[in-house]
């Protein structure tokens, strides 16, 4: 059988693709961990592995491919079809059409829950709430419990949902989640417990699941050995992409589906575990090899196809500082390129000034503003730079998250400063009034009307009637 489709792979990619495919392979029953550095052809390698398994007799309908997004699953499937076509010709489409178990953890979970609904006491006609629907339901319950009218401000619906989601995905009690991730909400632990209990009850009563339930119910389902064995026996091969971005629930699901690790392939990079999306933990990928006996086979992809050697040398130096990691040294044949510059500054303010100075310097050198970009680890890290750009009247576009000056707490402070300067600023005054415990829109309007009718707004504000009791407005 022709293996021409493997000839364009480098040695590391080919080892990952061919691992355990032949029954004569001594590692045929050993799980595989592919550590794929940035730009090393991870998607191409995983797609080739899927195609290589199919070409060598694996039943595509008994393969489970889980990716971080539906788009990634579609791309992986299309690449596998193209690769298989090089060997099977027109028959490849028929074979890979059977690759029906490809999608996200949440999407696969939803399908399995409907199939096994009767066995776990779940109505298979359940509906699924997205994040916005879930936040709205929490808000309804929050209001019904009276938490939206507390004397001090109760966490907003989005914050409540984020706390609930982290408790579920990290498998941690609420006290630990509040202490580690939401310390400003710690005083509300009893109320949040009551809210979450009512939220779960409402979902069950309405026969709805949220995104977190799709993993939670799946994990609970495979905690039953008989169900876990039945679901696991559906799949000869389970392949998981972006494993560094999985959480404890997802890891427990995989362990239950393939307790021996046979047929299990996970791909990821511990050095790219930076998002913590839905309580993702780097421990999953770091601890993966030792979960099985014999330990998982580790194949490292370290040939980079995107960058230049000076950039990779800097990246390797940074990654090398990690206290716990998989050893790899990214390299490339592309030797050219300008070396990155390491700049030390005193604080974030100086950092922002330095960047803006370079932006203006580049513009003077002929680089348009729209041809310059600044990258951040997280959206909120851009605050000091946004302030400096605004101060120097330099236009910019921010991708991802609100602009610093559009954030609610920043607008609150700016409203306070505007109102101090001009007590007749009705928009600023109205925003401030609503921050006062017990004050609602109608009372705020009355106070602002009272101020507007007086010649001295400062004295009028002092003499204004006191706010009503909490919830009375």
Buried (B, 14 or more C-beta within 10 A) or exposed (E): EEBEBBEEBBEBBBBBBBBBBEEEEEEEBBBBBBBBBBBBBBBBBBBBBBBBBBBEEBBBBBBBBBBBEEEBBEBBBEBBBBBBBBBBEEEBEEBBEEBBBBBBBBBBBBEBBBEBBEEEEBEEEBEBBEBEBBBBBBBBBBEEBEBBBBEEEBBBBBBBBBBBBBBBBBBBEBEEBBEEBBEEBEEBBEBBBBBBEBBEEBBBEEEBBBBBBBBBBBBBBBEBEEBBEBBBEBBBBBBBBBBBBBBBBBBBBBBBBBBEBBBBBBBBBBBBBEEBEBBBBBBBBBEBBEBBEEBBBBBBBBBBEEBBBBBBBBBBEEBEEEEEBBEBEBBBEBEEEEEEEEEEEEEBEEBBBBBBEBBBEBBEEEEEBEEBEBEEEEBEEBBBBBBBBBEEEEEBEBEEBEBBEEBEEBBBEEBBEBBEEEBEBBEBBBBBBBEEEBBBEEBBBBBBEBBEEBEEBEEBBEEBEEBEEBEEB
